């Protein structure tokens, strides 16, 4: 194992902590072979302990708890074709109602990375949150330049899809940006560390693997929704399973890791 180095290269806006792959070249020459993990970190992931060009998912807003009342979707029976007295009538039952719900206003001015968590589980696009016979509700989080929103798609049958309430935790992550004139600074009074001209700020919470006592949530490492026979099944990391009427597959979910930001 090589020596661990913590080096800044002001002309390149780089600060990195890494294991030296060799001792060739000058210590403060970014082009020296010994500093290759600082110059091209993606090629030396096994050597890098920290690099300001990586996104450490620092929290800009949140976690924010939002309680949402998902509205009922009325039942419906619509005649599509009526051929006359005594002849068959073709009817369509149910209706689809789409609702866009504001969760958090972030006003960052760009579309940020984000996570929406409910019950300790990440809500992925198309997650099923409600299912009864021939009725279903799915939600899909998405971001704009000002808000984190939720697309609610409720489908009824001849009978109404019931209303429901659900609480969501919303995390909005800061885009790594050079918003400071400090390549590396330390405030001894607060303990705040700024690196890479502000691309990393220790005053912000960041996404990390959960430890003992953390308020953890699961992040699935694979698919959370599968479709079979024209119907969907949603399986969260904790095993919570919601299947649409008619689903005939055997999807059991994906592996996961536990993360936290506090």
N, C-alpha and C positions, 0 to 999 in steps of 0.2 A: 504494500500500500504506500502511495506517495504522500508527500506532505500536503496538509490542508492549507490552502491559501485564501485570503480575503483581500481582493484587489479591486481598485477603481481605475478606470481609464477615461479621464475627463473628456478627451477629444472625441470619444466615441459614445459618451453617455452610458457607459457600462459599469456596473458594479456586480461582482460575482463572488461566490464562495465555492470553491471546487478543490478536488484532489488533483494535484499536478500529475500528468501522465509521464513526465520526464523533467529534467532540469536543463533543457537546452534553450539558450537564449537569455536575453535580459529580462529581469523580473517585471519591469514596467513597459515592455514592448508588446503591444497587443498582438503583433504578428509572430512573436516567439512561439516555438513549439510547445513550451511549458504552459503557455496561456491559451492553448487551443480550446479548452472547455469554455473559456470566457468569450472567445471570438465566435465560435460556432457551437453553441451549447446543445443543439439538437443532435449533433453527431457524437456527443459525449455525455449522454444522459446518466450513465452509470457513475460519472465523475462529478457531476454538478450537485451541489447541496442547495444553492440558491442562485438565481439569475434574474435580473430585473426585466429581461425580455419575456419571461414566462408570466402567464396570467395566474395570480394566486387567488382569484375570485374574492376580492375584497368587497365588503358589503357597503354599498352606498345608501341604501334604505332598508330598514327592517332589522330583524323579523317583525312584520306587522300582522296582527291577528284581525281577520275580517270575517264576520258572520254574514252568510248569504242566505236569503230566503228564495229558494227556487220555486217559481210559480207553478201552479197546476196547469195542465194542458187539457182542455175540454175534450170530451169524447165527441166523435162525429161519425155520421153515416151519410154518404153522398151518393146519389144516384148518378151513375156514369152513362148508362144506356137503358132506356125503357122502350121496348118494342111494341107496346100496346097491350090492350086488355087480354089477360089470360096467357101472355107470353113472358119469357124470362126477363127479369130485371137485373142488370149488373150494377153492383154497388161497391163503392170503396169505403172502407171503414178506417177511422182514425185520421189524425192530422199531425204534421210536423211543425213545431214552433221553435224558431231560433231566437235566442236572446243574448245580446252582448252585455256583460256585467262589468262595471268598473270595480277593480279590487284596490289598486293603489295608484296614486298620482306621484310620479317620480320627477318629472320636469328636468331630466338630464339633457334633453336636446338631441339624444341619439337613441337608437333601439338597443337596449342593454341586454346582457345575459341576465337570467332570472331563474328562480325556482318557486313553485307553488306546492306547498306541503299540506296534507290533511291527514289527521290521525297518525302522524309519524311516517307518512308515506308520500313520496313524490307523485304529484298528479301529472301524468304524461298526456300528450295529445290523444283524444279519443277515449279517455278513461270512463268506464261505465260506473255510475254512482247509484243507479236505481233501476230495478227490473222487476216487473210482475208479468203475468201472462199477457203476451202481446203488447206490452207497454215498456218503454225504456227511456232512460235519460243518460246522456254522455256529456262530458265537459272537456274543453280544450283551452288551456291557458295560452295567451299570446301577448306580445309586447308591441307598443308603439313608441314614438319619440317622447311621449308624455305620460303614458299609463301602462300598467299591467292589467290586462282584461281577461275575461273568461267567456268563452262561447258555450252557451248552454243549448243543447239540442234535445228537446223533449218530444217523444212520440207517443200518442195515445192510441187507443183502439176505439171501439164503439163506446167504451167507458172511459172516464177521465183518468189521466195520469196524475196521481196525487202530488200535492206540493210537498216540499221537504226543506229542512234547514241544514246547513253544513258550514263548518268553520274552516277557514283556510289561513295558513301562515305564508306570507309573501316575503321573499328575499330578492332584492335587486342589487346586482353587482356592478361595481365601478369599472369602467373601461380603463386599463392602464394607460396613463397619459402623462406627458411631461408638463406638470403644472407647478413646478418649483424650480428655483435656480440652484438647488443643492444636489450635487451628485451623491453625497453622503453627509448626513448631519445627525447629531444626537443632542437632545435636550436633557441635561442631567436633572432638571427640576421635575419634568413630567415622565422621563424615560422614553419619549417619542423618538423613533428612528425614521428618517426619510432617506430613501435610496433611489438612485436612478432618476434624478430630477423630478421626483414625486411619483414615479410609477409604482412605488411601494411605500406605504405609510403604516407604521406599526400601530397608529392610533385607531385604525379601522379593524373591525372584525373581519375574519376571513374564513372561507370554507376549509375544513380540515377533517381528518378522520376522528371520529368520536372517541373520547376516553371515558374513564369511570366518572359517573356523576353528571355527565353532560346531558343536555336536552337533545337527544339524538333523533335522527330521522334516516330512513332507508332510501338508498339510491339503487335502483335495479340496474344490473349490468347487461341486460338484454331486453328482449321484447316484453311488454306488459299486456298487449292485446293481440289476440289471434282470431281469425275468422274461419268458420267451417260451416258448410251447408247454408251459406248466405246469412249466418248469424255470428255475433261476436261474443267472445269471453274476455273479461278483464281480470287479471290476477296481480294483486299488489305483492310487494316483497314479503309482507308478513303473512301471506297466504290467503288474504281476503279475496274471495272469488265471486264475481257477478257475471251471470251468463244470460244472454238473450234467448228468448223462446226459440227453439229450433236448432240451437248449437249442438253439434254432434261430435266435436273433437275431444281431445284429451290434454289440452294445454294446461300445464301446472305452474307456469311462471318461470322466472329467471333468478339466478343468484343475485346477491346484493352486497353492498357495504354500508356501514353506518357512519354518518357524517354529522357534523355540528358546526355552529358558527359562534357560539358563546364561550 
